[in-house]
Amino acid sequence: MADHLRELLRALPGFPPELPVLDPTDVPDDPMALFREWLDAAIASGARQPHAFDLLTLNAEGAPVGRVLIIKAIDERGIHFSTHASSRKGGQLEDENRASMLFFWRESGRTVRISGFATPLSDEESQRDWEQRPTYDGAPNLDWRVYALDPSEFEFMQAREDRQHVRLEYQREVDGWQHGLVATPAG
Ligand SMILES: Cc1cc2nc3c(=O)[nH]c(=O)nc-3n(C[C@H](O)[C@H](O)[C@H](O)COP(=O)(O)O)c2cc1C
């Protein structure tokens, strides 16, 4: 049984043959510009839910907890997502607002991890988001909250068929963003 699953898993197709190239010598200084480029490409590709990401928070024991959300907007305050403030993630963010977002666009073999601090936005902005949800029935929901994750770190990974994946890391320093290749082994 276990062997059968092992064979099944090994036989699954991996990355598509035609993958975009990430040239680390030709990237913007601002990681948000590269993120926008990759997000726009994922949206244009017609892939389902290109705006979905894993949100990683920390629970009261300091253990990481992940779940899938969608992003709602990007502005100078960061990347917006929304949820119930009284949800588990809402409580975790209230206690510890360090969080990480992980995007995976399998059609292009791309991932982006964005880490930073999530801040709740105003009641007004949160209600506006609530009212735009497809299930909105006219009743307000003061538990609904939009958060903006202000990034301090990005990592872009462009997969390659030969598994020599290109990984580019951006760190926010006092004088702006610094970037460089990640040299530790990839899969
Ligand atoms: C594609 C997808 C998108 C989702 N988007 C959201 C979202 O934007 N906000 C949200 O609160 N939950 C969203 N969910 C549900 C969450 O994954 C999660 O189950 C729920 O928010 C409860 O999480 P928590 O108990 O860790 O707080 C989404 C689930 C999927 C599969």
The ligand as a Gaussian input file, in Angstrom:
#p B3LYP/6-31G(d) Opt

LIG

0 1
 C       -8.929000      29.659000      -2.159000
 C       -9.315000      30.022000      -0.743000
 C       -9.440000      31.353000      -0.399000
 C       -9.798000      31.714000       0.899000
 N       -9.868000      33.043000       1.213000
 C      -10.133000      33.419000       2.471000
 C      -10.095000      34.808000       2.822000
 O       -9.798000      35.689000       2.007000
 N      -10.380000      35.137000       4.118000
 C      -10.687000      34.195000       5.066000
 O      -10.934000      34.564000       6.214000
 N      -10.702000      32.875000       4.770000
 C      -10.423000      32.464000       3.490000
 N      -10.407000      31.121000       3.179000
 C      -10.662000      30.143000       4.273000
 C       -9.358000      29.978000       5.100000
 O       -8.443000      29.137000       4.409000
 C       -9.563000      29.397000       6.524000
 O      -10.095000      28.106000       6.448000
 C      -10.476000      30.245000       7.415000
 O      -10.241000      31.633000       7.216000
 C      -10.254000      29.907000       8.912000
 O       -8.898000      30.073000       9.258000
 P       -8.380000      30.159000      10.783000
 O       -9.252000      29.249000      11.566000
 O       -6.949000      29.709000      10.718000
 O       -8.507000      31.579000      11.232000
 C      -10.052000      30.720000       1.880000
 C       -9.912000      29.379000       1.526000
 C       -9.544000      29.034000       0.240000
 C       -9.367000      27.571000      -0.109000

